[in-house]
Amino acid sequence: MTATIADSIYRELSAQIISGALPAGEKLRQDHIAKAFDTSHVPVREALLRLEAHGLAQSQPRRGMRVTALDPEEVREVTEMRVALETLALRHATQRATPLDLKRADDLRKSCDDATDMPSWEARNRAFHMATLSPCAMPRLLQTIDDLSIANARHLYAHWRHRWVQRIDTDHAAILQAMRRKDANAACEILTRHLRRVS
């Protein structure tokens, strides 16, 4: 599927919001964004609506579209939702994953471990988790998980960006080992512990 201008705008703005480059309360001006991307207001509006759907921006009466504030209460809710939904996806994915699926996930695991800065690590970490879950072949579930991962990424940045250090993630390797054995219970147990620890 070819990426649209709206996709590019959404990706760029969401990355800036997640990393804190666009802070909470910052106004997202359609005319400025359209000029920056050399486009009309139509794809900008589409991108802003997607940001709003993912909880990264909010339309306020007489104040326009602004970056949402970080809500500490949201962290717990997002973590519990991720545990419930990602273990459901992983249970199905473990039974359906092909050797090719597992190799792709393992390549992403290594890439994640090799990341030398937090932006690279966060993007690769998200890609690794989605690769382990994708074989479940449940698109609605995966879309919801992706939305939650975006919300979680913003909290990770806010709390860890000054303390982040490169490391080998042993949980990622253990999840893949369990998937290779088709041991869904073990994979889900490791994932649950992992999500609660890193959130």
MODAFEN-V141114 format. One record per backbone hydrogen bond with DSSP energy under -1.0 kcal/mol. NH is the residue of the N-H (numbers start at 0). CO is the residue of the C=O. If there is no record, write none. Layout:
nh->(NH & NH)
co->(CO & CO)
//
This chain:
nh->(7 & 8 & 9 & 10 & 11 & 12 & 13 & 14 & 15 & 16 & 17 & 18 & 20 & 21 & 24 & 25 & 27 & 32 & 33 & 34 & 35 & 36 & 38 & 44 & 45 & 46 & 47 & 48 & 49 & 50 & 51 & 52 & 53 & 54 & 55 & 57 & 59 & 62 & 63 & 65 & 66 & 67 & 73 & 76 & 77 & 78 & 79 & 80 & 81 & 82 & 83 & 84 & 85 & 86 & 87 & 88 & 89 & 90 & 91 & 92 & 93 & 95 & 96 & 101 & 102 & 103 & 104 & 105 & 106 & 107 & 108 & 109 & 110 & 111 & 112 & 113 & 114 & 120 & 121 & 122 & 123 & 124 & 125 & 126 & 127 & 128 & 129 & 130 & 131 & 132 & 133 & 135 & 136 & 141 & 142 & 143 & 144 & 145 & 146 & 147 & 148 & 149 & 150 & 151 & 152 & 153 & 154 & 155 & 156 & 157 & 158 & 159 & 160 & 162 & 163 & 169 & 172 & 173 & 174 & 175 & 176 & 177 & 178 & 179 & 180 & 181 & 182 & 183 & 186 & 187 & 188 & 189 & 190 & 191 & 192 & 193 & 194 & 195 & 196 & 197 & 198)
co->(3 & 4 & 5 & 6 & 7 & 8 & 9 & 10 & 11 & 12 & 13 & 14 & 15 & 15 & 66 & 22 & 64 & 28 & 29 & 30 & 31 & 32 & 33 & 40 & 41 & 42 & 43 & 44 & 45 & 46 & 47 & 48 & 49 & 51 & 50 & 65 & 63 & 59 & 59 & 57 & 25 & 55 & 70 & 72 & 73 & 74 & 75 & 76 & 77 & 78 & 79 & 80 & 81 & 82 & 83 & 84 & 85 & 86 & 87 & 88 & 89 & 91 & 92 & 97 & 98 & 99 & 100 & 101 & 102 & 103 & 104 & 105 & 106 & 107 & 108 & 109 & 111 & 116 & 117 & 118 & 119 & 120 & 121 & 122 & 123 & 124 & 125 & 126 & 127 & 128 & 129 & 132 & 133 & 137 & 138 & 139 & 140 & 141 & 142 & 143 & 144 & 145 & 146 & 147 & 148 & 149 & 150 & 151 & 152 & 153 & 154 & 155 & 156 & 159 & 159 & 167 & 168 & 169 & 170 & 171 & 172 & 173 & 174 & 175 & 176 & 178 & 177 & 181 & 182 & 183 & 184 & 185 & 186 & 187 & 188 & 189 & 190 & 191 & 192 & 193 & 194)
//
